[in-house]
Amino acid sequence: MTSAFPHQSHVDYSPHERADLTVSGDSQAEALQALSSGTAQAILGALDDDPKTTSEIAERVDTSIQNTHHHLRRLEENDLVKPIGTWYSVKGKEMTVYALTAEKLVVQFGTGE
């Protein structure tokens, strides 16, 4: 079946070289909770080489699309991943493409001073 939409158009995106996360008080506790999940860590690993859609990530980490979407939302809320484009399924359904926001994440405890 041929689609009128480009399935996987080129996504020109480069993550930042590094992101710093300073943990002090309750301000970043949510980010640490998002990172503490094995599924979230697997998702970050799946995105390490190339941007992917939710369904591609779910397949790569062997979990449901719903579970993947939940973790992607938490990771996005904490600026660890972000949507960078849209691809289309063979049936023409829009699929969000996600990528890491940074190649390296540095977690520091304290005030960062």
Backbone atoms as SQL, in Angstrom:
CREATE TABLE atoms (id INTEGER PRIMARY KEY, chain TEXT, resi INTEGER, resn TEXT, atom TEXT, x REAL, y REAL, z REAL);
INSERT INTO atoms VALUES
  (1, 'A', 1, 'MET', 'N', 0.849, -1.185, 0.000),
  (2, 'A', 1, 'MET', 'CA', 0.000, 0.000, 0.000),
  (3, 'A', 1, 'MET', 'C', 0.889, 1.241, 0.000),
  (4, 'A', 2, 'THR', 'N', 0.696, 2.112, -0.929),
  (5, 'A', 2, 'THR', 'CA', 1.472, 3.328, -1.046),
  (6, 'A', 2, 'THR', 'C', 0.744, 4.462, -0.333),
  (7, 'A', 3, 'SER', 'N', 1.510, 5.260, 0.389),
  (8, 'A', 3, 'SER', 'CA', 0.947, 6.370, 1.146),
  (9, 'A', 3, 'SER', 'C', 1.293, 7.685, 0.467),
  (10, 'A', 4, 'ALA', 'N', 0.396, 8.648, 0.565),
  (11, 'A', 4, 'ALA', 'CA', 0.651, 9.984, 0.026),
  (12, 'A', 4, 'ALA', 'C', 1.546, 10.785, 0.961),
  (13, 'A', 5, 'PHE', 'N', 1.731, 10.288, 2.178),
  (14, 'A', 5, 'PHE', 'CA', 2.544, 10.976, 3.177),
  (15, 'A', 5, 'PHE', 'C', 3.933, 10.342, 3.237),
  (16, 'A', 6, 'PRO', 'N', 4.971, 11.150, 3.467),
  (17, 'A', 6, 'PRO', 'CA', 6.306, 10.564, 3.631),
  (18, 'A', 6, 'PRO', 'C', 6.345, 9.800, 4.950),
  (19, 'A', 7, 'HIS', 'N', 6.750, 8.544, 4.897),
  (20, 'A', 7, 'HIS', 'CA', 6.755, 7.726, 6.111),
  (21, 'A', 7, 'HIS', 'C', 7.781, 8.233, 7.119),
  (22, 'A', 8, 'GLN', 'N', 9.024, 8.295, 6.720),
  (23, 'A', 8, 'GLN', 'CA', 10.062, 8.752, 7.632),
  (24, 'A', 8, 'GLN', 'C', 10.927, 9.780, 6.923),
  (25, 'A', 9, 'SER', 'N', 10.455, 10.999, 6.936),
  (26, 'A', 9, 'SER', 'CA', 11.239, 12.059, 6.323),
  (27, 'A', 9, 'SER', 'C', 12.479, 12.313, 7.179),
  (28, 'A', 10, 'HIS', 'N', 13.478, 12.900, 6.579),
  (29, 'A', 10, 'HIS', 'CA', 14.714, 13.194, 7.294),
  (30, 'A', 10, 'HIS', 'C', 14.433, 14.188, 8.428),
  (31, 'A', 11, 'VAL', 'N', 14.978, 13.897, 9.594),
  (32, 'A', 11, 'VAL', 'CA', 14.855, 14.794, 10.742),
  (33, 'A', 11, 'VAL', 'C', 16.234, 15.354, 11.023),
  (34, 'A', 12, 'ASP', 'N', 16.397, 16.642, 10.813),
  (35, 'A', 12, 'ASP', 'CA', 17.675, 17.297, 11.058),
  (36, 'A', 12, 'ASP', 'C', 17.685, 17.809, 12.490),
  (37, 'A', 13, 'TYR', 'N', 18.289, 17.018, 13.378),
  (38, 'A', 13, 'TYR', 'CA', 18.282, 17.375, 14.793),
  (39, 'A', 13, 'TYR', 'C', 19.570, 16.891, 15.439),
  (40, 'A', 14, 'SER', 'N', 20.167, 17.738, 16.237),
  (41, 'A', 14, 'SER', 'CA', 21.333, 17.363, 17.032),
  (42, 'A', 14, 'SER', 'C', 21.058, 17.770, 18.473),
  (43, 'A', 15, 'PRO', 'N', 21.163, 16.813, 19.397),
  (44, 'A', 15, 'PRO', 'CA', 20.946, 17.166, 20.805),
  (45, 'A', 15, 'PRO', 'C', 22.075, 18.046, 21.321),
  (46, 'A', 16, 'HIS', 'N', 21.802, 18.757, 22.402),
  (47, 'A', 16, 'HIS', 'CA', 22.856, 19.522, 23.061),
  (48, 'A', 16, 'HIS', 'C', 23.939, 18.544, 23.490),
  (49, 'A', 17, 'GLU', 'N', 25.143, 19.049, 23.632),
  (50, 'A', 17, 'GLU', 'CA', 26.233, 18.165, 24.040),
  (51, 'A', 17, 'GLU', 'C', 26.027, 17.660, 25.462),
  (52, 'A', 18, 'ARG', 'N', 25.515, 18.531, 26.341),
  (53, 'A', 18, 'ARG', 'CA', 25.408, 18.165, 27.752),
  (54, 'A', 18, 'ARG', 'C', 24.250, 18.906, 28.391),
  (55, 'A', 19, 'ALA', 'N', 23.592, 18.235, 29.329),
  (56, 'A', 19, 'ALA', 'CA', 22.550, 18.867, 30.139),
  (57, 'A', 19, 'ALA', 'C', 22.903, 18.653, 31.593),
  (58, 'A', 20, 'ASP', 'N', 22.796, 19.686, 32.387),
  (59, 'A', 20, 'ASP', 'CA', 23.094, 19.598, 33.815),
  (60, 'A', 20, 'ASP', 'C', 21.802, 19.602, 34.606),
  (61, 'A', 21, 'LEU', 'N', 21.703, 18.694, 35.538),
  (62, 'A', 21, 'LEU', 'CA', 20.551, 18.600, 36.422),
  (63, 'A', 21, 'LEU', 'C', 21.065, 18.716, 37.845),
  (64, 'A', 22, 'THR', 'N', 20.773, 19.842, 38.500),
  (65, 'A', 22, 'THR', 'CA', 21.189, 20.049, 39.878),
  (66, 'A', 22, 'THR', 'C', 20.035, 19.701, 40.787),
  (67, 'A', 23, 'VAL', 'N', 20.275, 18.772, 41.687),
  (68, 'A', 23, 'VAL', 'CA', 19.243, 18.299, 42.595),
  (69, 'A', 23, 'VAL', 'C', 19.435, 18.966, 43.945),
  (70, 'A', 24, 'SER', 'N', 18.472, 19.823, 44.303),
  (71, 'A', 24, 'SER', 'CA', 18.508, 20.470, 45.612),
  (72, 'A', 24, 'SER', 'C', 17.080, 20.611, 46.105),
  (73, 'A', 25, 'GLY', 'N', 16.817, 20.073, 47.250),
  (74, 'A', 25, 'GLY', 'CA', 15.468, 20.124, 47.796),
  (75, 'A', 25, 'GLY', 'C', 14.518, 19.301, 46.964),
  (76, 'A', 26, 'ASP', 'N', 13.264, 19.748, 46.896),
  (77, 'A', 26, 'ASP', 'CA', 12.245, 19.022, 46.154),
  (78, 'A', 26, 'ASP', 'C', 12.185, 19.430, 44.686),
  (79, 'A', 27, 'SER', 'N', 12.977, 20.439, 44.290),
  (80, 'A', 27, 'SER', 'CA', 12.836, 21.008, 42.953),
  (81, 'A', 27, 'SER', 'C', 13.057, 20.001, 41.835),
  (82, 'A', 28, 'GLN', 'N', 13.974, 19.072, 42.005),
  (83, 'A', 28, 'GLN', 'CA', 14.271, 18.127, 40.931),
  (84, 'A', 28, 'GLN', 'C', 13.937, 16.687, 41.306),
  (85, 'A', 29, 'ALA', 'N', 13.207, 16.492, 42.402),
  (86, 'A', 29, 'ALA', 'CA', 12.857, 15.141, 42.820),
  (87, 'A', 29, 'ALA', 'C', 12.070, 14.419, 41.737),
  (88, 'A', 30, 'GLU', 'N', 11.212, 15.139, 41.025),
  (89, 'A', 30, 'GLU', 'CA', 10.417, 14.530, 39.967),
  (90, 'A', 30, 'GLU', 'C', 11.297, 14.022, 38.831),
  (91, 'A', 31, 'ALA', 'N', 12.335, 14.764, 38.495),
  (92, 'A', 31, 'ALA', 'CA', 13.251, 14.327, 37.444),
  (93, 'A', 31, 'ALA', 'C', 13.966, 13.047, 37.845),
  (94, 'A', 32, 'LEU', 'N', 14.382, 12.963, 39.101),
  (95, 'A', 32, 'LEU', 'CA', 15.029, 11.745, 39.572),
  (96, 'A', 32, 'LEU', 'C', 14.063, 10.571, 39.583),
  (97, 'A', 33, 'GLN', 'N', 12.813, 10.822, 39.931),
  (98, 'A', 33, 'GLN', 'CA', 11.819, 9.755, 39.896),
  (99, 'A', 33, 'GLN', 'C', 11.611, 9.272, 38.468),
  (100, 'A', 34, 'ALA', 'N', 11.574, 10.195, 37.524),
  (101, 'A', 34, 'ALA', 'CA', 11.410, 9.819, 36.121),
  (102, 'A', 34, 'ALA', 'C', 12.594, 8.987, 35.647),
  (103, 'A', 35, 'LEU', 'N', 13.786, 9.331, 36.094),
  (104, 'A', 35, 'LEU', 'CA', 14.996, 8.614, 35.697),
  (105, 'A', 35, 'LEU', 'C', 15.166, 7.286, 36.416),
  (106, 'A', 36, 'SER', 'N', 14.513, 7.116, 37.564),
  (107, 'A', 36, 'SER', 'CA', 14.724, 5.909, 38.364),
  (108, 'A', 36, 'SER', 'C', 14.059, 4.679, 37.758),
  (109, 'A', 37, 'SER', 'N', 13.142, 4.859, 36.862),
  (110, 'A', 37, 'SER', 'CA', 12.433, 3.750, 36.245),
  (111, 'A', 37, 'SER', 'C', 13.329, 3.029, 35.232),
  (112, 'A', 38, 'GLY', 'N', 13.349, 1.708, 35.317),
  (113, 'A', 38, 'GLY', 'CA', 14.098, 0.909, 34.350),
  (114, 'A', 38, 'GLY', 'C', 13.586, 1.109, 32.937),
  (115, 'A', 39, 'THR', 'N', 12.278, 1.264, 32.798),
  (116, 'A', 39, 'THR', 'CA', 11.699, 1.495, 31.465),
  (117, 'A', 39, 'THR', 'C', 12.162, 2.833, 30.914),
  (118, 'A', 40, 'ALA', 'N', 12.168, 3.873, 31.753),
  (119, 'A', 40, 'ALA', 'CA', 12.629, 5.192, 31.307),
  (120, 'A', 40, 'ALA', 'C', 14.091, 5.133, 30.879),
  (121, 'A', 41, 'GLN', 'N', 14.893, 4.408, 31.629),
  (122, 'A', 41, 'GLN', 'CA', 16.304, 4.274, 31.273),
  (123, 'A', 41, 'GLN', 'C', 16.459, 3.538, 29.942),
  (124, 'A', 42, 'ALA', 'N', 15.647, 2.515, 29.730),
  (125, 'A', 42, 'ALA', 'CA', 15.683, 1.789, 28.458),
  (126, 'A', 42, 'ALA', 'C', 15.252, 2.686, 27.305),
  (127, 'A', 43, 'ILE', 'N', 14.264, 3.544, 27.548),
  (128, 'A', 43, 'ILE', 'CA', 13.805, 4.491, 26.520),
  (129, 'A', 43, 'ILE', 'C', 14.920, 5.456, 26.157),
  (130, 'A', 44, 'LEU', 'N', 15.610, 5.982, 27.151),
  (131, 'A', 44, 'LEU', 'CA', 16.729, 6.880, 26.883),
  (132, 'A', 44, 'LEU', 'C', 17.802, 6.158, 26.075),
  (133, 'A', 45, 'GLY', 'N', 18.050, 4.902, 26.398),
  (134, 'A', 45, 'GLY', 'CA', 19.020, 4.114, 25.643),
  (135, 'A', 45, 'GLY', 'C', 18.579, 3.874, 24.211),
  (136, 'A', 46, 'ALA', 'N', 17.284, 3.653, 24.023),
  (137, 'A', 46, 'ALA', 'CA', 16.747, 3.427, 22.674),
  (138, 'A', 46, 'ALA', 'C', 16.873, 4.676, 21.812),
  (139, 'A', 47, 'LEU', 'N', 16.822, 5.837, 22.433),
  (140, 'A', 47, 'LEU', 'CA', 16.924, 7.098, 21.694),
  (141, 'A', 47, 'LEU', 'C', 18.368, 7.554, 21.513),
  (142, 'A', 48, 'ASP', 'N', 19.305, 6.814, 22.059),
  (143, 'A', 48, 'ASP', 'CA', 20.707, 7.217, 22.012),
  (144, 'A', 48, 'ASP', 'C', 21.260, 7.283, 20.593),
  (145, 'A', 49, 'ASP', 'N', 20.813, 6.397, 19.713),
  (146, 'A', 49, 'ASP', 'CA', 21.387, 6.389, 18.374),
  (147, 'A', 49, 'ASP', 'C', 20.620, 7.233, 17.361),
  (148, 'A', 50, 'ASP', 'N', 19.290, 7.211, 17.414),
  (149, 'A', 50, 'ASP', 'CA', 18.484, 7.953, 16.446),
  (150, 'A', 50, 'ASP', 'C', 17.137, 8.323, 17.051),
  (151, 'A', 51, 'PRO', 'N', 16.501, 9.384, 16.547),
  (152, 'A', 51, 'PRO', 'CA', 15.131, 9.694, 16.960),
  (153, 'A', 51, 'PRO', 'C', 14.189, 8.564, 16.561),
  (154, 'A', 52, 'LYS', 'N', 13.119, 8.399, 17.331),
  (155, 'A', 52, 'LYS', 'CA', 12.172, 7.320, 17.068),
  (156, 'A', 52, 'LYS', 'C', 10.762, 7.743, 17.449),
  (157, 'A', 53, 'THR', 'N', 9.789, 7.017, 16.910),
  (158, 'A', 53, 'THR', 'CA', 8.392, 7.214, 17.289),
  (159, 'A', 53, 'THR', 'C', 8.092, 6.380, 18.536),
  (160, 'A', 54, 'THR', 'N', 6.951, 6.652, 19.150),
  (161, 'A', 54, 'THR', 'CA', 6.547, 5.911, 20.336),
  (162, 'A', 54, 'THR', 'C', 6.477, 4.418, 20.053),
  (163, 'A', 55, 'SER', 'N', 5.913, 4.042, 18.930),
  (164, 'A', 55, 'SER', 'CA', 5.785, 2.611, 18.620),
  (165, 'A', 55, 'SER', 'C', 7.146, 1.965, 18.378),
  (166, 'A', 56, 'GLU', 'N', 8.064, 2.668, 17.759),
  (167, 'A', 56, 'GLU', 'CA', 9.412, 2.117, 17.559),
  (168, 'A', 56, 'GLU', 'C', 10.126, 1.941, 18.896),
  (169, 'A', 57, 'ILE', 'N', 9.960, 2.915, 19.787),
  (170, 'A', 57, 'ILE', 'CA', 10.576, 2.827, 21.109),
  (171, 'A', 57, 'ILE', 'C', 9.975, 1.656, 21.885),
  (172, 'A', 58, 'ALA', 'N', 8.652, 1.543, 21.852),
  (173, 'A', 58, 'ALA', 'CA', 7.969, 0.466, 22.572),
  (174, 'A', 58, 'ALA', 'C', 8.470, -0.895, 22.104),
  (175, 'A', 59, 'GLU', 'N', 8.625, -1.048, 20.807),
  (176, 'A', 59, 'GLU', 'CA', 9.116, -2.309, 20.270),
  (177, 'A', 59, 'GLU', 'C', 10.556, -2.571, 20.715),
  (178, 'A', 60, 'ARG', 'N', 11.353, -1.528, 20.696),
  (179, 'A', 60, 'ARG', 'CA', 12.784, -1.660, 21.057),
  (180, 'A', 60, 'ARG', 'C', 12.970, -2.024, 22.522),
  (181, 'A', 61, 'VAL', 'N', 12.131, -1.460, 23.418),
  (182, 'A', 61, 'VAL', 'CA', 12.291, -1.737, 24.856),
  (183, 'A', 61, 'VAL', 'C', 11.335, -2.821, 25.346),
  (184, 'A', 62, 'ASP', 'N', 10.575, -3.402, 24.435),
  (185, 'A', 62, 'ASP', 'CA', 9.684, -4.514, 24.733),
  (186, 'A', 62, 'ASP', 'C', 8.659, -4.176, 25.818),
  (187, 'A', 63, 'THR', 'N', 7.913, -3.108, 25.564),
  (188, 'A', 63, 'THR', 'CA', 6.823, -2.723, 26.459),
  (189, 'A', 63, 'THR', 'C', 5.669, -2.184, 25.609),
  (190, 'A', 64, 'SER', 'N', 4.559, -1.898, 26.248),
  (191, 'A', 64, 'SER', 'CA', 3.390, -1.416, 25.508),
  (192, 'A', 64, 'SER', 'C', 3.577, 0.035, 25.060),
  (193, 'A', 65, 'ILE', 'N', 2.819, 0.407, 24.048),
  (194, 'A', 65, 'ILE', 'CA', 2.840, 1.790, 23.575),
  (195, 'A', 65, 'ILE', 'C', 2.342, 2.724, 24.676),
  (196, 'A', 66, 'GLN', 'N', 1.323, 2.299, 25.423),
  (197, 'A', 66, 'GLN', 'CA', 0.782, 3.120, 26.513),
  (198, 'A', 66, 'GLN', 'C', 1.840, 3.366, 27.588),
  (199, 'A', 67, 'ASN', 'N', 2.579, 2.328, 27.965),
  (200, 'A', 67, 'ASN', 'CA', 3.618, 2.474, 28.977),
  (201, 'A', 67, 'ASN', 'C', 4.737, 3.371, 28.450),
  (202, 'A', 68, 'THR', 'N', 5.098, 3.184, 27.206),
  (203, 'A', 68, 'THR', 'CA', 6.126, 4.022, 26.596),
  (204, 'A', 68, 'THR', 'C', 5.686, 5.476, 26.574),
  (205, 'A', 69, 'HIS', 'N', 4.448, 5.716, 26.193),
  (206, 'A', 69, 'HIS', 'CA', 3.927, 7.084, 26.148),
  (207, 'A', 69, 'HIS', 'C', 3.964, 7.728, 27.536),
  (208, 'A', 70, 'HIS', 'N', 3.597, 6.979, 28.555),
  (209, 'A', 70, 'HIS', 'CA', 3.628, 7.491, 29.931),
  (210, 'A', 70, 'HIS', 'C', 5.039, 7.947, 30.306),
  (211, 'A', 71, 'HIS', 'N', 6.022, 7.099, 30.032),
  (212, 'A', 71, 'HIS', 'CA', 7.404, 7.439, 30.391),
  (213, 'A', 71, 'HIS', 'C', 7.949, 8.568, 29.522),
  (214, 'A', 72, 'LEU', 'N', 7.593, 8.584, 28.241),
  (215, 'A', 72, 'LEU', 'CA', 8.021, 9.693, 27.383),
  (216, 'A', 72, 'LEU', 'C', 7.478, 11.017, 27.893),
  (217, 'A', 73, 'ARG', 'N', 6.212, 11.015, 28.331),
  (218, 'A', 73, 'ARG', 'CA', 5.610, 12.243, 28.857),
  (219, 'A', 73, 'ARG', 'C', 6.375, 12.723, 30.093),
  (220, 'A', 74, 'ARG', 'N', 6.711, 11.809, 30.994),
  (221, 'A', 74, 'ARG', 'CA', 7.473, 12.189, 32.198),
  (222, 'A', 74, 'ARG', 'C', 8.870, 12.687, 31.841),
  (223, 'A', 75, 'LEU', 'N', 9.514, 12.017, 30.904),
  (224, 'A', 75, 'LEU', 'CA', 10.846, 12.442, 30.481),
  (225, 'A', 75, 'LEU', 'C', 10.790, 13.794, 29.779),
  (226, 'A', 76, 'GLU', 'N', 9.739, 14.022, 29.002),
  (227, 'A', 76, 'GLU', 'CA', 9.575, 15.314, 28.325),
  (228, 'A', 76, 'GLU', 'C', 9.314, 16.430, 29.334),
  (229, 'A', 77, 'GLU', 'N', 8.487, 16.176, 30.333),
  (230, 'A', 77, 'GLU', 'CA', 8.195, 17.174, 31.372),
  (231, 'A', 77, 'GLU', 'C', 9.461, 17.600, 32.102),
  (232, 'A', 78, 'ASN', 'N', 10.461, 16.728, 32.139),
  (233, 'A', 78, 'ASN', 'CA', 11.712, 17.019, 32.827),
  (234, 'A', 78, 'ASN', 'C', 12.848, 17.362, 31.859),
  (235, 'A', 79, 'ASP', 'N', 12.483, 17.710, 30.627),
  (236, 'A', 79, 'ASP', 'CA', 13.429, 18.172, 29.598),
  (237, 'A', 79, 'ASP', 'C', 14.542, 17.178, 29.299),
  (238, 'A', 80, 'LEU', 'N', 14.215, 15.891, 29.324),
  (239, 'A', 80, 'LEU', 'CA', 15.194, 14.863, 28.995),
  (240, 'A', 80, 'LEU', 'C', 15.008, 14.333, 27.577),
  (241, 'A', 81, 'VAL', 'N', 13.785, 14.398, 27.066),
  (242, 'A', 81, 'VAL', 'CA', 13.483, 14.093, 25.661),
  (243, 'A', 81, 'VAL', 'C', 12.561, 15.184, 25.149),
  (244, 'A', 82, 'LYS', 'N', 12.462, 15.274, 23.824),
  (245, 'A', 82, 'LYS', 'CA', 11.523, 16.241, 23.268),
  (246, 'A', 82, 'LYS', 'C', 11.053, 15.774, 21.900),
  (247, 'A', 83, 'PRO', 'N', 9.834, 16.184, 21.533),
  (248, 'A', 83, 'PRO', 'CA', 9.355, 15.874, 20.188),
  (249, 'A', 83, 'PRO', 'C', 10.082, 16.759, 19.181),
  (250, 'A', 84, 'ILE', 'N', 10.522, 16.152, 18.088),
  (251, 'A', 84, 'ILE', 'CA', 11.308, 16.925, 17.112),
  (252, 'A', 84, 'ILE', 'C', 10.723, 16.898, 15.710),
  (253, 'A', 85, 'GLY', 'N', 9.634, 16.171, 15.523),
  (254, 'A', 85, 'GLY', 'CA', 9.051, 16.112, 14.193),
  (255, 'A', 85, 'GLY', 'C', 7.868, 15.169, 14.147),
  (256, 'A', 86, 'THR', 'N', 7.367, 14.965, 12.938),
  (257, 'A', 86, 'THR', 'CA', 6.221, 14.082, 12.723),
  (258, 'A', 86, 'THR', 'C', 6.514, 13.182, 11.537),
  (259, 'A', 87, 'TRP', 'N', 6.271, 11.897, 11.722),
  (260, 'A', 87, 'TRP', 'CA', 6.301, 10.941, 10.628),
  (261, 'A', 87, 'TRP', 'C', 4.889, 10.445, 10.446),
  (262, 'A', 88, 'TYR', 'N', 4.645, 9.735, 9.371),
  (263, 'A', 88, 'TYR', 'CA', 3.316, 9.212, 9.073),
  (264, 'A', 88, 'TYR', 'C', 3.374, 7.702, 8.892),
  (265, 'A', 89, 'SER', 'N', 2.375, 7.043, 9.446),
  (266, 'A', 89, 'SER', 'CA', 2.267, 5.603, 9.241),
  (267, 'A', 89, 'SER', 'C', 1.850, 5.348, 7.800),
  (268, 'A', 90, 'VAL', 'N', 1.878, 4.093, 7.401),
  (269, 'A', 90, 'VAL', 'CA', 1.458, 3.723, 6.051),
  (270, 'A', 90, 'VAL', 'C', 0.010, 4.136, 5.824),
  (271, 'A', 91, 'LYS', 'N', -0.795, 4.157, 6.891),
  (272, 'A', 91, 'LYS', 'CA', -2.201, 4.540, 6.793),
  (273, 'A', 91, 'LYS', 'C', -2.411, 6.045, 6.905),
  (274, 'A', 92, 'GLY', 'N', -1.330, 6.817, 7.053),
  (275, 'A', 92, 'GLY', 'CA', -1.436, 8.269, 7.112),
  (276, 'A', 92, 'GLY', 'C', -1.608, 8.843, 8.504),
  (277, 'A', 93, 'LYS', 'N', -1.489, 8.015, 9.542),
  (278, 'A', 93, 'LYS', 'CA', -1.623, 8.511, 10.919),
  (279, 'A', 93, 'LYS', 'C', -0.336, 9.228, 11.337),
  (280, 'A', 94, 'GLU', 'N', -0.510, 10.421, 11.939),
  (281, 'A', 94, 'GLU', 'CA', 0.647, 11.174, 12.418),
  (282, 'A', 94, 'GLU', 'C', 1.272, 10.481, 13.617),
  (283, 'A', 95, 'MET', 'N', 2.608, 10.422, 13.617),
  (284, 'A', 95, 'MET', 'CA', 3.354, 9.832, 14.716),
  (285, 'A', 95, 'MET', 'C', 4.435, 10.822, 15.140),
  (286, 'A', 96, 'THR', 'N', 4.456, 11.167, 16.406),
  (287, 'A', 96, 'THR', 'CA', 5.460, 12.091, 16.921),
  (288, 'A', 96, 'THR', 'C', 6.805, 11.393, 17.000),
  (289, 'A', 97, 'VAL', 'N', 7.846, 12.095, 16.606),
  (290, 'A', 97, 'VAL', 'CA', 9.211, 11.584, 16.659),
  (291, 'A', 97, 'VAL', 'C', 9.902, 12.225, 17.863),
  (292, 'A', 98, 'TYR', 'N', 10.499, 11.385, 18.710),
  (293, 'A', 98, 'TYR', 'CA', 11.163, 11.861, 19.926),
  (294, 'A', 98, 'TYR', 'C', 12.675, 11.697, 19.819),
  (295, 'A', 99, 'ALA', 'N', 13.403, 12.591, 20.508),
  (296, 'A', 99, 'ALA', 'CA', 14.859, 12.526, 20.558),
  (297, 'A', 99, 'ALA', 'C', 15.322, 12.981, 21.938),
  (298, 'A', 100, 'LEU', 'N', 16.550, 12.630, 22.264),
  (299, 'A', 100, 'LEU', 'CA', 17.159, 13.101, 23.504),
  (300, 'A', 100, 'LEU', 'C', 17.400, 14.608, 23.408),
  (301, 'A', 101, 'THR', 'N', 17.313, 15.297, 24.524),
  (302, 'A', 101, 'THR', 'CA', 17.624, 16.725, 24.513),
  (303, 'A', 101, 'THR', 'C', 19.119, 16.969, 24.633),
  (304, 'A', 102, 'ALA', 'N', 19.863, 15.996, 25.162),
  (305, 'A', 102, 'ALA', 'CA', 21.310, 16.145, 25.320),
  (306, 'A', 102, 'ALA', 'C', 21.986, 14.785, 25.183),
  (307, 'A', 103, 'GLU', 'N', 23.227, 14.817, 24.709),
  (308, 'A', 103, 'GLU', 'CA', 23.987, 13.580, 24.581),
  (309, 'A', 103, 'GLU', 'C', 24.429, 13.049, 25.936),
  (310, 'A', 104, 'LYS', 'N', 24.713, 13.953, 26.869),
  (311, 'A', 104, 'LYS', 'CA', 25.160, 13.567, 28.207),
  (312, 'A', 104, 'LYS', 'C', 24.307, 14.283, 29.238),
  (313, 'A', 105, 'LEU', 'N', 23.981, 13.588, 30.305),
  (314, 'A', 105, 'LEU', 'CA', 23.240, 14.179, 31.417),
  (315, 'A', 105, 'LEU', 'C', 24.136, 14.100, 32.643),
  (316, 'A', 106, 'VAL', 'N', 24.391, 15.242, 33.246),
  (317, 'A', 106, 'VAL', 'CA', 25.212, 15.309, 34.448),
  (318, 'A', 106, 'VAL', 'C', 24.284, 15.664, 35.605),
  (319, 'A', 107, 'VAL', 'N', 24.213, 14.768, 36.595),
  (320, 'A', 107, 'VAL', 'CA', 23.390, 15.000, 37.772),
  (321, 'A', 107, 'VAL', 'C', 24.302, 15.404, 38.923),
  (322, 'A', 108, 'GLN', 'N', 23.986, 16.556, 39.521),
  (323, 'A', 108, 'GLN', 'CA', 24.782, 17.080, 40.629),
  (324, 'A', 108, 'GLN', 'C', 23.857, 17.316, 41.811),
  (325, 'A', 109, 'PHE', 'N', 24.298, 16.928, 42.988),
  (326, 'A', 109, 'PHE', 'CA', 23.524, 17.141, 44.198),
  (327, 'A', 109, 'PHE', 'C', 24.052, 18.370, 44.918),
  (328, 'A', 110, 'GLY', 'N', 23.155, 19.231, 45.372),
  (329, 'A', 110, 'GLY', 'CA', 23.538, 20.456, 46.058),
  (330, 'A', 110, 'GLY', 'C', 23.024, 21.667, 45.317),
  (331, 'A', 111, 'THR', 'N', 23.620, 22.792, 45.580),
  (332, 'A', 111, 'THR', 'CA', 23.144, 24.047, 45.006),
  (333, 'A', 111, 'THR', 'C', 23.730, 24.338, 43.631),
  (334, 'A', 112, 'GLY', 'N', 24.767, 23.634, 43.233),
  (335, 'A', 112, 'GLY', 'CA', 25.382, 23.884, 41.926),
  (336, 'A', 112, 'GLY', 'C', 26.346, 25.029, 41.932),
  (337, 'A', 113, 'GLU', 'N', 26.669, 25.560, 43.104),
  (338, 'A', 113, 'GLU', 'CA', 27.600, 26.691, 43.201),
  (339, 'A', 113, 'GLU', 'C', 29.027, 26.220, 43.398);
